[in-house]
Amino acid sequence: MVADDTLKNVPSGVPPLVAITMGCPVGIGPEIILRFLAEERQSLPFRPVVIGEIGVLQRCAKELGFRTDIAAWQPGDPVAPGTIGVREPRKRAGFRLQAEKLQWGVPTADTGAAAGACIEEAVQLLATEKLAAMVTCPVSKRALQLGGYPFPGHTEMLASLCGTQNFGMMMAGSRLRVSLVTIHTPLAKVVEQLSRAEIRRIVALTGETLQRDFAIARPRIAVAGLNPHGGESGLFGAEEKALIEPALRGAGSAGWEVTGPLPPDTVFKMALDGRFDAVVAMYHDQGLIPFKLVHFADGVNLTMGLPIVRTSVDHGTAYDIAGQGKASASSLEAACAMAARIVAARQKNLDPEQ
């Protein structure tokens, strides 16, 4: 289990040491890591290390023409200028990923096991304060499970590794932040998974995250309704009055302003106009469709409620273009920058005199 004061011994004023996990070895993770660090690392506000397989990164660099040194890194080692330091995760007994035999865009149980091992390694290093934050590249949920990790995704796996029960997903960008009450839930099951307690929990997590990680003293939170036009006084659905309105009673007394339920077709425009600091959406696509419309290239996935700092790219493995040199590193760049800002905000909260 990771303690809640993970950053207490991380020196302030020093660029934080941020781990970037490789993600799926046959997805675009290796490529975007190389593209980002080879092209941008001289001006970064943090010190990057990669948690991944050296052989995979070397193969990717060779095939796609990235000219950069890739070398093994161990905790305590300096991050050498012009070199990408890589920490290989500890392997399960008998496991060895053979980089030369992998096929781009073809995930397997072995690639899932490798991706999961990278996540475990990063969390362990964060727990011992060898790192200040982690940024994750995309994984295949199916391959992750085939590789022995029984989780529906990164968020749930990280919560388990950290021993955290109270967690959630937020998508964040410069213009819009969206948190989700239900995450990877089939649309047909959303209503049965909604409850007053769960809505209230995510609203509170959103408020705490805005204060702790974004340094917003009194956040303004909008809560989307579930049904068209917010239910239209019950004509188009009863969930607003039966679930959402009761859940929000008194929610604004905890240090943030809460408004809702608001019609889903207008609430995101109101947030973009600056009226709210975040929107709480009831289900995955309700929140992510407007978010990705605005922040498709630079959106960041943030896990709320963890004792560690974790951000992620907001896209998938993109197997259709893996290994072709077409992938953009813009979301990875944004995720790394946000991780560094969150580290600074949390350190400020630990020591208000800074």
C-alpha positions, 0 to 999 in steps of 0.5 A, a space after each residue: 500500500 502506498 502512503 498518502 504523503 508520498 511526496 514528503 521527502 521529494 526535494 522542492 525546487 528540483 525538477 521532479 523525477 517522472 516515470 513514463 511507463 511504456 504501455 503495450 509494447 506493440 502499440 504506439 507507446 514506444 514510438 510516442 515516448 521516443 518521439 517526445 523525449 528525443 525531440 523535446 527533452 532539453 527543455 522539459 520541466 522534469 527529469 524523465 525515466 522510462 519504465 519499459 523494455 530496452 529491447 523494444 525501445 531500441 528496436 522501435 528507434 532503429 526501425 523508425 529512425 530515432 537517433 538517441 541513446 537508450 541506456 539502463 537506469 537504476 534508482 539513484 542514477 543521474 538522468 544523463 543529458 541526451 540519453 533516455 534512461 530505462 528501468 526494466 521491470 522485475 519479471 515473473 519467473 520464467 518470463 522474457 519478452 523477445 522484442 525481435 519476435 513481436 509484431 506491431 499491432 498484435 497484442 498477446 498475453 506476453 505483451 500484456 504481462 510486460 505492460 502490467 509489470 511496468 505499471 507495478 514497477 512504477 508504483 513500487 518506485 513511487 511508494 519508496 519515493 524514488 519517483 515523484 510521479 508516473 505517466 502511463 502510455 496506453 495498454 490493451 485491456 484485453 492483453 492485460 487480462 491475458 497477461 494475468 492482470 484481472 482489471 478492466 483498465 489502468 485506473 482500477 489496477 492502480 487503485 488496487 496497487 495503491 490500496 485505494 477504494 475511493 478513486 475516479 477518472 478525470 479527463 483534463 485539459 486547458 479548457 475543460 475538465 470532466 470527471 465520470 460517475 460510471 467509467 467502463 460501464 455498458 450503456 445498458 447498465 449505467 442506470 443500475 450503477 448510478 446511486 446517490 452515494 456514488 454521485 456524491 462521492 465523485 462530486 467530492 473527489 472532483 472538488 478535492 482534486 481541483 483543490 489539491 492538484 489544480 490549486 483552485 481554492 473554491 472550485 465550481 463544479 457542474 453536474 450533468 443530468 442523465 436524460 435529454 434536457 435534464 429529464 424535462 421535469 420527469 417527461 424524459 426520465 426520472 433519474 434527475 429528481 430521484 437520484 441526482 438532485 438528492 445526491 447534490 443537496 448539501 454538496 456545496 458545503 464542503 468547500 466547493 460550489 455545485 450546480 446541477 443537474 444541468 442539461 447534458 447538451 448545454 453544460 459543457 458549453 457553459 464550462 468552456 465559457 468559463 462558468 465552471 472548473 469541471 463537469 461531472 458526467 454520468 457515463 463515459 461517452 457523455 463526458 468523453 465525446 465533448 472532451 475529446 472534441 476539444 482536447 483530442 490532441 492534448 487531453 490528459 487522463 488523471 486518476 483522482 484519489 490516489 496517494 501517488 501522482 498519475 496522469 496518462 495519455 487520453 488515447 488508446 494503443 492505436 494498433 492500426 498505426 503502430 510501428 509506422 512513424 505516424 503517432 503524435 506525442 502531443 497527449 504524452 507531452 501534455 500528460 507529463 507537463 500536467 504531472 509536473 504541475 500536480 507534483 508542485 501543487 501537492 508539495 505546496 499543500 504539504 508546505 504552504 510556506 513555500 
